[in-house]
Amino acid sequence: MPAAAWATLAISALIILFAAVGLLRVILHLRHVRRTLGSVLGGVRVIADETAPVPGALGSVNAHLKPVRDFCESV
């Protein structure tokens, strides 16, 4: 095999190797970003749950405060 063929194979192998390493780094960065976004999404869900409206508990609270309201209206 001529030297030009060996040089072409060596250069091709180096290009493929560098491309593979670059793609592997991109994959690792994307996995890290995915993990971080998962954590952020979990935090946002917790905040959304903590700041949700309270119409379900509002009836119970009003029922417990009825004696206080009645007292305030009688005074």
N, CA, C and O atoms as a GROMACS GRO file, in nm:
protein
  300
    1MET      N    1   0.086  -0.116   0.000
    1MET     CA    2   0.000   0.000   0.000
    1MET      C    3   0.091   0.123   0.000
    1MET      O    4   0.188   0.128   0.076
    2PRO      N    5   0.061   0.221  -0.084
    2PRO     CA    6   0.146   0.340  -0.091
    2PRO      C    7   0.137   0.424   0.037
    2PRO      O    8   0.043   0.411   0.116
    3ALA      N    9   0.234   0.508   0.054
    3ALA     CA   10   0.241   0.593   0.174
    3ALA      C   11   0.124   0.691   0.179
    3ALA      O   12   0.078   0.724   0.288
    4ALA      N   13   0.077   0.737   0.065
    4ALA     CA   14  -0.036   0.830   0.061
    4ALA      C   15  -0.162   0.764   0.118
    4ALA      O   16  -0.242   0.830   0.184
    5ALA      N   17  -0.179   0.636   0.093
    5ALA     CA   18  -0.296   0.564   0.145
    5ALA      C   19  -0.286   0.553   0.298
    5ALA      O   20  -0.386   0.573   0.368
    6TRP      N   21  -0.168   0.522   0.349
    6TRP     CA   22  -0.150   0.515   0.494
    6TRP      C   23  -0.173   0.651   0.558
    6TRP      O   24  -0.235   0.660   0.664
    7ALA      N   25  -0.124   0.756   0.495
    7ALA     CA   26  -0.143   0.890   0.549
    7ALA      C   27  -0.291   0.926   0.549
    7ALA      O   28  -0.341   0.986   0.645
    8THR      N   29  -0.362   0.890   0.442
    8THR     CA   30  -0.505   0.917   0.434
    8THR      C   31  -0.580   0.842   0.544
    8THR      O   32  -0.669   0.899   0.608
    9LEU      N   33  -0.546   0.717   0.567
    9LEU     CA   34  -0.609   0.639   0.674
    9LEU      C   35  -0.579   0.697   0.812
    9LEU      O   36  -0.667   0.704   0.897
   10ALA      N   37  -0.456   0.738   0.833
   10ALA     CA   38  -0.418   0.794   0.963
   10ALA      C   39  -0.492   0.926   0.987
   10ALA      O   40  -0.543   0.950   1.097
   11ILE      N   41  -0.496   1.011   0.886
   11ILE     CA   42  -0.565   1.140   0.902
   11ILE      C   43  -0.714   1.117   0.921
   11ILE      O   44  -0.777   1.185   1.002
   12SER      N   45  -0.772   1.024   0.848
   12SER     CA   46  -0.914   0.992   0.863
   12SER      C   47  -0.943   0.939   1.004
   12SER      O   48  -1.043   0.975   1.065
   13ALA      N   49  -0.855   0.853   1.054
   13ALA     CA   50  -0.873   0.798   1.188
   13ALA      C   51  -0.866   0.909   1.293
   13ALA      O   52  -0.945   0.909   1.388
   14LEU      N   53  -0.775   1.004   1.277
   14LEU     CA   54  -0.764   1.115   1.371
   14LEU      C   55  -0.889   1.204   1.365
   14LEU      O   56  -0.939   1.246   1.469
   15ILE      N   57  -0.938   1.231   1.246
   15ILE     CA   58  -1.059   1.313   1.234
   15ILE      C   59  -1.177   1.243   1.300
   15ILE      O   60  -1.254   1.307   1.373
   16ILE      N   61  -1.192   1.114   1.276
   16ILE     CA   62  -1.302   1.038   1.337
   16ILE      C   63  -1.286   1.033   1.488
   16ILE      O   64  -1.385   1.045   1.561
   17LEU      N   65  -1.164   1.016   1.537
   17LEU     CA   66  -1.139   1.012   1.681
   17LEU      C   67  -1.176   1.145   1.746
   17LEU      O   68  -1.244   1.147   1.849
   18PHE      N   69  -1.132   1.257   1.687
   18PHE     CA   70  -1.164   1.388   1.745
   18PHE      C   71  -1.314   1.416   1.739
   18PHE      O   72  -1.370   1.475   1.832
   19ALA      N   73  -1.379   1.375   1.631
   19ALA     CA   74  -1.524   1.394   1.620
   19ALA      C   75  -1.596   1.311   1.726
   19ALA      O   76  -1.692   1.359   1.787
   20ALA      N   77  -1.551   1.188   1.749
   20ALA     CA   78  -1.613   1.102   1.850
   20ALA      C   79  -1.594   1.160   1.990
   20ALA      O   80  -1.687   1.159   2.070
   21VAL      N   81  -1.476   1.211   2.019
   21VAL     CA   82  -1.450   1.270   2.150
   21VAL      C   83  -1.537   1.395   2.168
   21VAL      O   84  -1.592   1.417   2.276
   22GLY      N   85  -1.548   1.477   2.064
   22GLY     CA   86  -1.633   1.595   2.072
   22GLY      C   87  -1.778   1.559   2.095
   22GLY      O   88  -1.845   1.622   2.177
   23LEU      N   89  -1.828   1.459   2.024
   23LEU     CA   90  -1.967   1.415   2.043
   23LEU      C   91  -1.989   1.356   2.182
   23LEU      O   92  -2.094   1.376   2.242
   24LEU      N   93  -1.890   1.285   2.233
   24LEU     CA   94  -1.901   1.230   2.368
   24LEU      C   95  -1.910   1.343   2.471
   24LEU      O   96  -1.988   1.334   2.566
   25ARG      N   97  -1.832   1.449   2.453
   25ARG     CA   98  -1.838   1.563   2.544
   25ARG      C   99  -1.975   1.631   2.537
   25ARG      O  100  -2.029   1.671   2.640
   26VAL      N  101  -2.030   1.643   2.417
   26VAL     CA  102  -2.163   1.702   2.402
   26VAL      C  103  -2.266   1.616   2.473
   26VAL      O  104  -2.355   1.669   2.541
   27ILE      N  105  -2.256   1.486   2.459
   27ILE     CA  106  -2.350   1.395   2.525
   27ILE      C  107  -2.341   1.410   2.677
   27ILE      O  108  -2.444   1.415   2.744
   28LEU      N  109  -2.221   1.418   2.730
   28LEU     CA  110  -2.205   1.432   2.874
   28LEU      C  111  -2.259   1.566   2.924
   28LEU      O  112  -2.321   1.573   3.030
   29HIS      N  113  -2.237   1.673   2.848
   29HIS     CA  114  -2.291   1.803   2.887
   29HIS      C  115  -2.444   1.801   2.884
   29HIS      O  116  -2.508   1.854   2.974
   30LEU      N  117  -2.501   1.740   2.782
   30LEU     CA  118  -2.647   1.734   2.773
   30LEU      C  119  -2.706   1.650   2.886
   30LEU      O  120  -2.814   1.682   2.936
   31ARG      N  121  -2.639   1.544   2.926
   31ARG     CA  122  -2.688   1.464   3.039
   31ARG      C  123  -2.685   1.546   3.167
   31ARG      O  124  -2.777   1.537   3.249
   32HIS      N  125  -2.580   1.625   3.185
   32HIS     CA  126  -2.571   1.711   3.304
   32HIS      C  127  -2.682   1.816   3.302
   32HIS      O  128  -2.745   1.841   3.405
   33VAL      N  129  -2.707   1.876   3.187
   33VAL     CA  130  -2.813   1.976   3.174
   33VAL      C  131  -2.947   1.912   3.202
   33VAL      O  132  -3.032   1.972   3.269
   34ARG      N  133  -2.969   1.790   3.153
   34ARG     CA  134  -3.096   1.720   3.177
   34ARG      C  135  -3.116   1.695   3.326
   34ARG      O  136  -3.227   1.713   3.378
   35ARG      N  137  -3.011   1.654   3.395
   35ARG     CA  138  -3.020   1.630   3.539
   35ARG      C  139  -3.051   1.760   3.614
   35ARG      O  140  -3.134   1.762   3.705
   36THR      N  141  -2.983   1.867   3.575
   36THR     CA  142  -3.006   1.996   3.640
   36THR      C  143  -3.148   2.046   3.615
   36THR      O  144  -3.213   2.096   3.706
   37LEU      N  145  -3.196   2.033   3.492
   37LEU     CA  146  -3.331   2.075   3.462
   37LEU      C  147  -3.434   1.991   3.536
   37LEU      O  148  -3.540   2.041   3.573
   38GLY      N  149  -3.404   1.864   3.558
   38GLY     CA  150  -3.492   1.780   3.638
   38GLY      C  151  -3.503   1.831   3.781
   38GLY      O  152  -3.611   1.832   3.840
   39SER      N  153  -3.390   1.874   3.837
   39SER     CA  154  -3.392   1.930   3.972
   39SER      C  155  -3.469   2.061   3.977
   39SER      O  156  -3.546   2.084   4.070
   40VAL      N  157  -3.449   2.145   3.877
   40VAL     CA  158  -3.521   2.273   3.872
   40VAL      C  159  -3.670   2.248   3.858
   40VAL      O  160  -3.751   2.313   3.924
   41LEU      N  161  -3.707   2.155   3.772
   41LEU     CA  162  -3.848   2.124   3.753
   41LEU      C  163  -3.911   2.071   3.882
   41LEU      O  164  -4.025   2.105   3.914
   42GLY      N  165  -3.837   1.989   3.956
   42GLY     CA  166  -3.887   1.942   4.086
   42GLY      C  167  -3.909   2.058   4.182
   42GLY      O  168  -4.010   2.060   4.254
   43GLY      N  169  -3.817   2.154   4.184
   43GLY     CA  170  -3.833   2.271   4.270
   43GLY      C  171  -3.952   2.357   4.230
   43GLY      O  172  -4.023   2.408   4.315
   44VAL      N  173  -3.972   2.372   4.100
   44VAL     CA  174  -4.086   2.451   4.052
   44VAL      C  175  -4.217   2.383   4.089
   44VAL      O  176  -4.314   2.450   4.124
   45ARG      N  177  -4.220   2.250   4.081
   45ARG     CA  178  -4.342   2.178   4.120
   45ARG      C  179  -4.372   2.197   4.269
   45ARG      O  180  -4.488   2.214   4.307
   46VAL      N  181  -4.269   2.195   4.351
   46VAL     CA  182  -4.289   2.216   4.494
   46VAL      C  183  -4.342   2.357   4.519
   46VAL      O  184  -4.434   2.375   4.599
   47ILE      N  185  -4.284   2.456   4.451
   47ILE     CA  186  -4.332   2.593   4.467
   47ILE      C  187  -4.476   2.605   4.421
   47ILE      O  188  -4.556   2.672   4.486
   48ALA      N  189  -4.510   2.542   4.310
   48ALA     CA  190  -4.648   2.548   4.260
   48ALA      C  191  -4.744   2.483   4.359
   48ALA      O  192  -4.854   2.533   4.380
   49ASP      N  193  -4.703   2.372   4.420
   49ASP     CA  194  -4.789   2.307   4.519
   49ASP      C  195  -4.806   2.394   4.644
   49ASP      O  196  -4.915   2.401   4.702
   50GLU      N  197  -4.698   2.459   4.685
   50GLU     CA  198  -4.704   2.541   4.806
   50GLU      C  199  -4.784   2.669   4.786
   50GLU      O  200  -4.838   2.723   4.882
   51THR      N  201  -4.792   2.719   4.664
   51THR     CA  202  -4.862   2.844   4.637
   51THR      C  203  -4.995   2.822   4.567
   51THR      O  204  -5.050   2.916   4.510
   52ALA      N  205  -5.046   2.700   4.571
   52ALA     CA  206  -5.173   2.670   4.505
   52ALA      C  207  -5.288   2.740   4.578
   52ALA      O  208  -5.277   2.764   4.698
   53PRO      N  209  -5.396   2.773   4.508
   53PRO     CA  210  -5.511   2.833   4.574
   53PRO      C  211  -5.572   2.737   4.676
   53PRO      O  212  -5.553   2.616   4.667
   54VAL      N  213  -5.646   2.792   4.770
   54VAL     CA  214  -5.697   2.711   4.881
   54VAL      C  215  -5.850   2.700   4.882
   54VAL      O  216  -5.908   2.704   4.991
   55PRO      N  217  -5.918   2.685   4.770
   55PRO     CA  218  -6.063   2.680   4.777
   55PRO      C  219  -6.115   2.558   4.852
   55PRO      O  220  -6.223   2.564   4.910
   56GLY      N  221  -6.043   2.449   4.852
   56GLY     CA  222  -6.087   2.330   4.924
   56GLY      C  223  -6.088   2.348   5.074
   56GLY      O  224  -6.179   2.300   5.142
   57ALA      N  225  -5.990   2.416   5.127
   57ALA     CA  226  -5.980   2.436   5.271
   57ALA      C  227  -6.056   2.560   5.317
   57ALA      O  228  -6.075   2.580   5.437
   58LEU      N  229  -6.098   2.644   5.223
   58LEU     CA  230  -6.163   2.769   5.259
   58LEU      C  231  -6.294   2.747   5.333
   58LEU      O  232  -6.325   2.820   5.427
   59GLY      N  233  -6.371   2.648   5.293
   59GLY     CA  234  -6.497   2.619   5.363
   59GLY      C  235  -6.474   2.578   5.506
   59GLY      O  236  -6.548   2.620   5.595
   60SER      N  237  -6.374   2.498   5.531
   60SER     CA  238  -6.342   2.453   5.666
   60SER      C  239  -6.295   2.570   5.752
   60SER      O  240  -6.333   2.581   5.869
   61VAL      N  241  -6.214   2.657   5.695
   61VAL     CA  242  -6.165   2.773   5.770
   61VAL      C  243  -6.281   2.866   5.804
   61VAL      O  244  -6.290   2.915   5.917
   62ASN      N  245  -6.369   2.890   5.708
   62ASN     CA  246  -6.485   2.976   5.735
   62ASN      C  247  -6.574   2.915   5.843
   62ASN      O  248  -6.629   2.987   5.926
   63ALA      N  249  -6.589   2.783   5.841
   63ALA     CA  250  -6.672   2.718   5.942
   63ALA      C  251  -6.611   2.734   6.081
   63ALA      O  252  -6.684   2.756   6.178
   64HIS      N  253  -6.479   2.723   6.091
   64HIS     CA  254  -6.413   2.739   6.220
   64HIS      C  255  -6.415   2.884   6.268
   64HIS      O  256  -6.411   2.908   6.389
   65LEU      N  257  -6.420   2.980   6.177
   65LEU     CA  258  -6.420   3.120   6.215
   65LEU      C  259  -6.560   3.178   6.234
   65LEU      O  260  -6.573   3.295   6.270
   66LYS      N  261  -6.663   3.099   6.212
   66LYS     CA  262  -6.801   3.148   6.226
   66LYS      C  263  -6.830   3.198   6.368
   66LYS      O  264  -6.893   3.303   6.381
   67PRO      N  265  -6.787   3.129   6.473
   67PRO     CA  266  -6.812   3.183   6.607
   67PRO      C  267  -6.744   3.320   6.629
   67PRO      O  268  -6.800   3.407   6.695
   68VAL      N  269  -6.627   3.337   6.574
   68VAL     CA  270  -6.557   3.465   6.588
   68VAL      C  271  -6.632   3.574   6.512
   68VAL      O  272  -6.647   3.686   6.562
   69ARG      N  273  -6.678   3.543   6.392
   69ARG     CA  274  -6.753   3.641   6.314
   69ARG      C  275  -6.883   3.678   6.384
   69ARG      O  276  -6.920   3.795   6.389
   70ASP      N  277  -6.954   3.577   6.438
   70ASP     CA  278  -7.077   3.604   6.510
   70ASP      C  279  -7.052   3.692   6.631
   70ASP      O  280  -7.131   3.782   6.660
   71PHE      N  281  -6.943   3.667   6.703
   71PHE     CA  282  -6.909   3.749   6.820
   71PHE      C  283  -6.880   3.893   6.779
   71PHE      O  284  -6.924   3.988   6.844
   72CYS      N  285  -6.804   3.909   6.669
   72CYS     CA  286  -6.768   4.044   6.624
   72CYS      C  287  -6.892   4.121   6.578
   72CYS      O  288  -6.901   4.242   6.598
   73GLU      N  289  -6.986   4.052   6.517
   73GLU     CA  290  -7.108   4.120   6.472
   73GLU      C  291  -7.199   4.156   6.589
   73GLU      O  292  -7.275   4.253   6.579
   74SER      N  293  -7.193   4.082   6.699
   74SER     CA  294  -7.277   4.109   6.813
   74SER      C  295  -7.225   4.224   6.899
   74SER      O  296  -7.300   4.284   6.975
   75VAL      N  297  -7.098   4.254   6.885
   75VAL     CA  298  -7.036   4.360   6.968
   75VAL      C  299  -7.066   4.494   6.914
   75VAL      O  300  -7.022   4.594   6.971
   0.00000   0.00000   0.00000
